[in-house]
Amino acid sequence: MSAPNPIQMQKFLSGVDYPAGRDDLVEHARKKGAPDDIVEHLRQLPDRTYDGPNAVSQEFARI
């Protein structure tokens, strides 16, 4: 299974108040109606604090 598109992922994270932890990102994406593949991919991110969308995108692409 291929990774979800990081640009699509960022659409579901618009409005996140950074810094934000992994669980915050997952919850925000779910509330925005993100599809299951994006939510599951976000759950695989390292459990740390992200200082902005670029940090999330970098980790998202590594998974």
C-alpha positions as CSV (number, residue, x, y, z in Angstrom):
1,M,0.0,0.0,0.0
2,S,1.4,3.4,-1.0
3,A,1.6,6.3,1.4
4,P,-1.1,9.0,1.2
5,N,-0.3,12.2,-0.6
6,P,1.4,14.7,1.9
7,I,-0.4,17.6,0.3
8,Q,-3.8,16.0,0.9
9,M,-2.7,15.2,4.4
10,Q,-1.8,18.9,5.1
11,K,-5.4,19.9,4.0
12,F,-6.8,17.9,6.9
13,L,-4.2,19.5,9.3
14,S,-5.1,23.1,8.3
15,G,-5.8,25.2,11.4
16,V,-3.7,23.1,13.8
17,D,-2.1,25.1,16.5
18,Y,1.6,24.3,16.5
19,P,3.5,23.1,18.3
20,A,1.4,20.0,18.3
21,G,1.9,16.3,19.3
22,R,1.2,13.3,17.2
23,D,-2.1,12.6,19.0
24,D,-3.2,16.2,18.5
25,L,-2.5,15.9,14.8
26,V,-4.5,12.6,14.6
27,E,-7.4,14.1,16.4
28,H,-7.5,17.2,14.3
29,A,-7.4,15.2,11.1
30,R,-10.2,13.0,12.3
31,K,-12.4,16.0,13.2
32,K,-11.7,17.4,9.7
33,G,-13.0,14.2,8.1
34,A,-9.6,12.8,7.0
35,P,-9.9,9.3,5.3
36,D,-8.7,6.3,7.3
37,D,-5.5,6.0,5.3
38,I,-4.3,9.5,6.3
39,V,-5.4,9.0,9.9
40,E,-3.5,5.7,10.1
41,H,-0.4,7.2,8.5
42,L,-0.5,10.0,11.0
43,R,-0.7,7.5,13.9
44,Q,2.6,6.0,12.6
45,L,4.5,9.4,13.1
46,P,7.0,9.4,15.9
47,D,5.4,10.5,19.2
48,R,7.0,13.9,19.6
49,T,6.1,17.6,19.4
50,Y,6.0,19.0,15.9
51,D,6.8,22.7,15.5
52,G,5.0,23.2,12.1
53,P,3.6,21.7,8.9
54,N,7.0,21.2,7.4
55,A,8.2,19.0,10.3
56,V,5.0,16.9,9.9
57,S,5.5,16.6,6.2
58,Q,9.1,15.5,6.6
59,E,8.2,12.7,9.0
60,F,5.1,11.8,7.0
61,A,7.2,11.2,4.0
62,R,9.7,9.0,5.9
63,I,7.0,6.4,6.9
